[in-house]
Amino acid sequence: MSYINKINTKEIRLLQVLPHLNSGGMVSGAVEVSNYLKKKGGNSIIVSSGGYREQEVLRNNASLIHLPVETKNPYLIYLNKNRLIKIIKQYNINIVHARSRAPAWSSYWASKSTKTPFITTFHGTYGTENFIKKKYNSVMLKGDYVIAISKFIKWHIEKEYKKSNNIYVIPRGIDEKIFSPDKVTTARIISAAKKIKTDEFRKTILMPGRLTNWKGHEIAIRSLSLVKDHNIKLVILGDIQKRFKYKKKLEKLVFKLGLRDKVLFLQQTRDLPAYLMLADLVISCSTKPEAFGRTILEAQAMGRPVLAFNHGGSVELINDNKNGILSPTYDIKEFAGNIVKSLSLSLEERKKISNESIKMVNKKYLTSNMCKQTLNLYKNLILKNK
């Protein structure tokens, strides 16, 4: 695009607004864009209610401002609008980027009041059960540009909201300096192995991701129960996010199915690559289609075999039987069979899958590509509004 060289990255003064800075693809995308922009000389501010990934933002000299933008309370959303207007004026912001619905309403009104270009990223399918829900979601379509994180999400927007203009597909990416087999030291792998408590004779299945019911943990556990005669261990690795009742429910299911020595729950780790190196298989069995499937991509970047349900963003990442296996959606028996199939691959087959996966990630799904495309949209919008 001809506009790219007409504006310097240093001219970008970005305000990103999101509910929190904890786990999840939405947070990763915001942090990655912020870090990339700062390294290129631009100015970046993130408004959120806080979270453990704040230090990562501060290390790259971006600014953080705490506001209760996670709230769905209409009155507080209105107050947040006024606070955001002050921030936009104080820091002379020229791009506002919202990544979640409640913060997007405040951001939209603030950007409209200040005539500041507004971008949204559609990070999920959200609920579309009724008119009220759709109306609430509609703020994510009010961006001058709308970023869809996958072709699946673009299709979803067009199908559910009948919108097709100004939607740009920018897939999420991974940092090859972090998610690369040769970047993980033996010491890190040993440290992870001690927590997993496994051995060389037992196959390890890793299920990374937040502990929330639609991620399909119950399906994974029930699938494992069908093949429990095999020497397998399932490691569920994810942020509880105060969902203690849900975890308790899963633990009861594990006990009921006689899987206490085969299922391990671990809190979210900051060294996922080390755990991935120990995985013989990484699974995703979400009951709702994944908007993108970042955990699948991270596993593929580490050369791990992956198994996922055949829906959503997973279909874009997995070339069936080439760099992973797509399993019929919601079919527990088939999923269990595909677990055994995946774990029975020969060394040569695993090596082929590993090479295919890493090659695909490096070609299409690097963080640097995602950030570059996002900054190009910022530049275009700033130029249009000059």
C-alpha positions as CSV (number, residue, x, y, z in Angstrom):
1,M,0.0,0.0,0.0
2,S,1.4,3.4,-1.0
3,Y,0.5,5.2,2.3
4,I,2.9,3.1,4.4
5,N,6.0,5.2,3.6
6,K,4.1,8.5,3.9
7,I,3.9,8.4,7.6
8,N,6.6,7.7,10.2
9,T,6.0,5.0,12.9
10,K,7.2,7.6,15.4
11,E,4.1,9.7,14.7
12,I,1.8,6.9,16.1
13,R,0.4,7.8,19.6
14,L,-1.6,4.7,20.4
15,L,-4.2,4.2,23.2
16,Q,-5.3,0.5,23.6
17,V,-8.2,-0.2,25.9
18,L,-8.9,-3.7,27.3
19,P,-10.4,-5.2,30.4
20,H,-7.3,-6.6,32.0
21,L,-3.7,-7.7,31.4
22,N,-3.8,-11.3,32.5
23,S,-4.0,-14.4,30.3
24,G,-5.6,-14.8,26.9
25,G,-5.1,-14.0,23.2
26,M,-6.7,-10.6,23.5
27,V,-4.1,-9.6,26.1
28,S,-1.2,-11.1,24.1
29,G,-2.2,-9.2,21.0
30,A,-2.3,-5.9,22.9
31,V,1.0,-6.4,24.6
32,E,2.7,-7.5,21.4
33,V,1.5,-4.5,19.4
34,S,2.5,-2.2,22.3
35,N,6.0,-3.7,22.5
36,Y,6.5,-3.6,18.8
37,L,5.4,0.0,18.5
38,K,7.7,1.1,21.3
39,K,10.7,-0.6,19.6
40,K,9.9,1.2,16.4
41,G,9.8,4.6,18.2
42,G,6.1,5.1,18.5
43,N,4.2,6.0,21.7
44,S,2.0,3.4,23.4
45,I,-0.5,3.6,26.3
46,I,-2.6,0.7,27.6
47,V,-5.6,1.4,29.8
48,S,-6.9,-1.7,31.7
49,S,-7.8,-2.8,35.2
50,G,-4.4,-4.3,35.6
51,G,-2.9,-7.8,35.5
52,Y,0.3,-9.9,35.8
53,R,1.5,-9.0,32.3
54,E,1.9,-5.3,33.2
55,Q,5.7,-5.8,33.8
56,E,6.1,-7.0,30.2
57,V,4.6,-3.7,29.0
58,L,6.6,-1.6,31.4
59,R,9.9,-3.3,30.4
60,N,9.4,-1.9,26.9
61,N,8.8,1.6,28.3
62,A,5.1,1.8,27.4
63,S,2.7,3.6,29.7
64,L,0.0,1.9,31.9
65,I,-3.2,3.6,33.2
66,H,-5.6,1.8,35.6
67,L,-9.3,2.3,35.0
68,P,-12.3,0.0,35.8
69,V,-12.8,-0.7,32.1
70,E,-13.7,-4.3,32.8
71,T,-17.1,-3.1,34.2
72,K,-20.4,-3.7,32.3
73,N,-22.2,-1.2,34.6
74,P,-23.7,1.5,32.2
75,Y,-23.0,4.3,34.6
76,L,-19.3,3.3,35.0
77,I,-18.9,2.9,31.3
78,Y,-20.1,6.5,30.9
79,L,-17.6,7.7,33.5
80,N,-14.9,5.8,31.8
81,K,-15.7,7.6,28.6
82,N,-15.0,11.0,30.3
83,R,-11.7,9.6,31.7
84,L,-10.6,8.4,28.3
85,I,-11.4,11.8,26.7
86,K,-9.0,13.3,29.2
87,I,-6.3,10.7,28.4
88,I,-6.7,11.2,24.7
89,K,-6.3,15.0,25.0
90,Q,-3.5,14.8,27.6
91,Y,-1.3,12.5,25.5
92,N,-2.4,13.8,22.1
93,I,-3.6,10.3,21.1
94,N,-4.1,9.8,17.3
95,I,-5.3,6.1,17.4
96,V,-7.7,4.5,19.8
97,H,-7.8,0.7,19.7
98,A,-10.5,-1.3,21.6
99,R,-10.2,-5.0,22.1
100,S,-13.3,-5.9,24.2
101,R,-17.0,-4.9,24.2
102,A,-17.5,-3.0,27.5
103,P,-14.2,-1.0,27.1
104,A,-15.1,-0.5,23.4
105,W,-18.3,1.5,24.3
106,S,-16.3,3.9,26.4
107,S,-13.6,4.1,23.8
108,Y,-16.0,4.6,21.0
109,W,-17.7,7.5,22.6
110,A,-14.4,9.1,23.7
111,S,-12.9,8.8,20.2
112,K,-16.1,10.2,18.7
113,S,-16.0,13.2,21.1
114,T,-12.4,13.9,20.3
115,K,-12.6,13.0,16.6
116,T,-9.8,10.4,17.1
117,P,-9.6,7.5,14.7
118,F,-11.0,4.3,16.2
119,I,-10.1,0.7,15.6
120,T,-11.5,-2.5,17.1
121,T,-10.3,-6.1,17.1
122,F,-13.0,-8.8,17.0
123,H,-11.3,-11.4,19.3
124,G,-14.2,-13.8,19.6
125,T,-17.6,-14.8,18.3
126,Y,-19.3,-13.4,21.4
127,G,-22.9,-14.4,22.1
128,T,-25.6,-13.7,19.5
129,E,-28.6,-15.3,21.1
130,N,-30.9,-12.3,21.2
131,F,-31.3,-8.7,20.0
132,I,-29.9,-7.1,23.2
133,K,-26.7,-9.2,23.0
134,K,-26.2,-8.3,19.4
135,K,-26.7,-4.7,20.1
136,Y,-24.1,-4.9,22.9
137,N,-21.7,-6.6,20.6
138,S,-22.3,-4.1,17.8
139,V,-19.8,-1.7,19.2
140,M,-17.1,-4.0,17.9
141,L,-18.2,-3.1,14.4
142,K,-18.1,0.7,15.0
143,G,-14.3,0.9,14.3
144,D,-13.2,2.9,11.3
145,Y,-11.4,-0.4,10.6
146,V,-12.4,-3.7,12.2
147,I,-9.6,-6.3,12.6
148,A,-10.8,-10.0,12.4
149,I,-8.2,-12.3,14.0
150,S,-9.0,-15.1,11.5
151,K,-10.9,-15.9,8.3
152,F,-13.4,-17.7,10.5
153,I,-14.1,-14.5,12.5
154,K,-14.5,-12.5,9.3
155,W,-17.0,-15.1,8.1
156,H,-18.8,-14.9,11.5
157,I,-19.1,-11.1,11.3
158,E,-20.4,-11.2,7.8
159,K,-22.9,-13.9,8.6
160,E,-24.2,-12.6,12.0
161,Y,-24.0,-8.8,11.5
162,K,-24.3,-8.5,7.6
163,K,-21.2,-6.3,7.6
164,S,-18.4,-6.8,5.0
165,N,-16.7,-3.4,4.5
166,N,-13.6,-2.2,6.3
167,I,-12.9,-5.7,7.8
168,Y,-9.3,-6.7,7.7
169,V,-8.1,-10.2,8.6
170,I,-4.9,-10.1,10.6
171,P,-4.1,-13.5,12.1
172,R,-2.5,-13.7,15.5
173,G,1.2,-14.6,15.6
174,I,3.8,-16.1,17.9
175,D,7.3,-14.8,18.8
176,E,9.8,-17.2,17.2
177,K,12.4,-16.0,19.7
178,I,10.3,-17.5,22.5
179,F,8.4,-20.4,20.8
180,S,11.2,-22.3,19.2
181,P,12.6,-25.7,20.3
182,D,16.2,-24.6,20.2
183,K,15.5,-21.6,22.5
184,V,14.4,-23.8,25.5
185,T,17.3,-24.7,27.8
186,T,17.6,-28.2,29.4
187,A,17.3,-26.5,32.9
188,R,13.9,-25.1,31.9
189,I,12.7,-28.5,30.7
190,I,13.9,-30.2,33.9
191,S,12.1,-27.6,36.0
192,A,8.8,-28.2,34.0
193,A,9.3,-32.0,34.2
194,K,9.5,-31.8,38.0
195,K,6.1,-30.1,38.1
196,I,4.5,-32.4,35.7
197,K,5.9,-35.4,37.6
198,T,6.0,-37.7,34.6
199,D,8.6,-40.2,33.3
200,E,10.0,-41.3,30.0
201,F,7.7,-44.3,29.8
202,R,4.4,-42.3,30.1
203,K,3.0,-40.3,27.3
204,T,2.1,-36.7,28.2
205,I,-0.9,-34.9,26.8
206,L,-0.9,-31.1,27.4
207,M,-4.1,-29.0,27.4
208,P,-3.1,-25.3,27.8
209,G,-5.7,-22.6,28.2
210,R,-7.9,-20.8,30.6
211,L,-10.0,-22.9,33.0
212,T,-13.4,-22.1,31.6
213,N,-16.1,-24.6,30.7
214,W,-16.3,-23.9,26.9
215,K,-12.7,-24.9,26.6
216,G,-13.8,-28.5,26.8
217,H,-11.9,-29.9,29.8
218,E,-14.8,-32.3,30.6
219,I,-14.6,-33.7,27.0
220,A,-10.8,-34.2,27.4
221,I,-11.3,-36.0,30.7
222,R,-14.1,-38.2,29.4
223,S,-12.0,-39.0,26.3
224,L,-9.1,-40.0,28.5
225,S,-11.4,-42.3,30.5
226,L,-12.1,-44.3,27.3
227,V,-8.3,-45.0,26.8
228,K,-7.2,-45.1,30.4
229,D,-5.6,-48.5,29.9
230,H,-2.9,-46.7,28.0
231,N,0.1,-45.2,29.9
232,I,-1.1,-41.6,29.4
233,K,-1.1,-38.5,31.6
234,L,-3.3,-35.4,30.9
235,V,-1.8,-32.1,32.1
236,I,-4.4,-29.3,32.3
237,L,-2.4,-26.1,32.3
238,G,-4.3,-22.9,32.8
239,D,-5.4,-19.8,34.7
240,I,-8.2,-20.6,37.1
241,Q,-9.4,-17.0,37.0
242,K,-11.4,-17.5,40.3
243,R,-13.4,-20.4,38.7
244,F,-12.9,-22.6,41.8
245,K,-16.3,-24.3,41.5
246,Y,-15.6,-25.3,37.9
247,K,-12.2,-26.7,38.9
248,K,-13.9,-28.6,41.8
249,K,-16.4,-30.0,39.3
250,L,-13.6,-31.3,37.1
251,E,-11.7,-32.8,40.0
252,K,-14.9,-34.7,41.0
253,L,-15.2,-36.0,37.5
254,V,-11.6,-37.2,37.5
255,F,-12.2,-39.0,40.8
256,K,-15.5,-40.6,39.6
257,L,-13.8,-41.9,36.4
258,G,-10.9,-43.3,38.3
259,L,-8.3,-41.0,36.7
260,R,-6.6,-39.5,39.8
261,D,-3.2,-40.7,38.7
262,K,-3.7,-39.7,35.1
263,V,-4.9,-36.1,35.3
264,L,-2.9,-33.2,36.7
265,F,-4.1,-29.6,37.1
266,L,-1.4,-26.9,37.0
267,Q,-1.8,-23.1,37.3
268,Q,-0.9,-20.9,34.4
269,T,2.8,-20.9,33.7
270,R,5.0,-18.2,32.4
271,D,7.2,-20.8,30.7
272,L,4.8,-22.5,28.4
273,P,7.5,-23.4,25.8
274,A,9.3,-25.6,28.4
275,Y,6.0,-27.5,29.1
276,L,5.3,-27.9,25.4
277,M,8.7,-29.5,24.9
278,L,7.5,-32.3,27.3
279,A,4.3,-32.9,25.5
280,D,3.8,-35.9,23.2
281,L,0.5,-34.3,22.2
282,V,-1.3,-31.0,22.6
283,I,-5.1,-31.0,22.5
284,S,-7.9,-28.5,22.0
285,C,-11.5,-29.6,22.3
286,S,-13.4,-26.4,22.8
287,T,-17.2,-26.7,22.8
288,K,-17.4,-23.4,20.9
289,P,-15.3,-22.7,17.9
290,E,-12.0,-21.1,18.7
291,A,-11.8,-17.6,17.2
292,F,-8.2,-18.3,16.3
293,G,-6.5,-21.0,18.3
294,R,-3.3,-19.5,19.7
295,T,-2.5,-22.5,21.9
296,I,-2.5,-24.7,18.8
297,L,-0.2,-22.3,17.0
298,E,2.2,-22.2,20.0
299,A,2.3,-26.0,20.0
300,Q,3.0,-26.1,16.3
301,A,5.8,-23.6,16.6
302,M,7.4,-26.0,19.1
303,G,7.0,-28.9,16.7
304,R,4.4,-30.7,18.8
305,P,1.6,-32.9,17.3
306,V,-1.8,-31.3,17.8
307,L,-5.3,-32.6,18.0
308,A,-8.4,-30.4,17.8
309,F,-12.0,-30.3,17.0
310,N,-12.8,-29.6,13.4
311,H,-14.3,-26.1,13.7
312,G,-13.5,-22.5,14.1
313,G,-9.9,-21.1,13.7
314,S,-8.4,-24.6,14.3
315,V,-9.3,-25.5,10.7
316,E,-7.1,-22.6,9.4
317,L,-4.1,-23.9,11.4
318,I,-4.3,-27.6,11.0
319,N,-3.9,-29.3,7.7
320,D,-5.5,-32.7,8.6
321,N,-2.9,-35.5,8.9
322,K,-0.2,-33.2,7.7
323,N,0.6,-31.0,10.7
324,G,-2.0,-32.3,13.1
325,I,-5.3,-34.1,13.3
326,L,-8.8,-32.6,13.1
327,S,-11.4,-34.6,15.0
328,P,-15.2,-34.6,14.4
329,T,-16.6,-32.0,16.7
330,Y,-18.1,-33.1,20.0
331,D,-17.5,-36.8,19.3
332,I,-15.8,-38.0,22.5
333,K,-15.3,-41.6,21.2
334,E,-13.6,-40.3,18.0
335,F,-11.5,-37.9,20.0
336,A,-10.3,-40.7,22.3
337,G,-9.4,-42.8,19.2
338,N,-7.5,-39.9,17.7
339,I,-5.6,-39.4,21.0
340,V,-4.3,-43.0,20.6
341,K,-3.6,-42.5,16.9
342,S,-1.6,-39.3,17.6
343,L,0.4,-41.0,20.4
344,S,1.1,-44.0,18.2
345,L,2.9,-42.0,15.5
346,S,6.3,-43.3,14.6
347,L,9.4,-41.2,15.2
348,E,9.6,-40.5,11.5
349,E,6.0,-39.4,11.3
350,R,6.4,-37.1,14.3
351,K,9.5,-35.5,12.7
352,K,7.6,-34.9,9.5
353,I,4.7,-33.3,11.4
354,S,7.2,-31.2,13.4
355,N,8.9,-29.9,10.3
356,E,5.6,-29.1,8.6
357,S,4.3,-27.2,11.6
358,I,7.3,-25.1,12.2
359,K,7.6,-24.3,8.5
360,M,3.9,-23.1,8.4
361,V,4.3,-21.0,11.5
362,N,7.4,-19.2,10.3
363,K,5.8,-18.6,6.9
364,K,2.4,-17.3,8.0
365,Y,2.1,-16.7,11.7
366,L,4.8,-14.6,13.3
367,T,4.1,-11.9,15.8
368,S,6.2,-9.5,13.8
369,N,3.9,-9.9,10.7
370,M,0.8,-9.4,12.8
371,C,2.3,-6.2,14.4
372,K,3.5,-4.9,11.1
373,Q,0.1,-5.3,9.5
374,T,-1.6,-3.6,12.5
375,L,0.7,-0.6,12.4
376,N,0.1,-0.3,8.7
377,L,-3.7,0.1,9.4
378,Y,-2.9,2.7,12.1
379,K,-0.8,4.7,9.6
380,N,-3.4,4.5,6.9
381,L,-6.1,5.8,9.3
382,I,-3.9,8.6,10.7
383,L,-3.1,9.7,7.2
384,K,-6.8,9.7,6.2
385,N,-7.6,11.9,9.2
386,K,-4.8,14.4,8.7
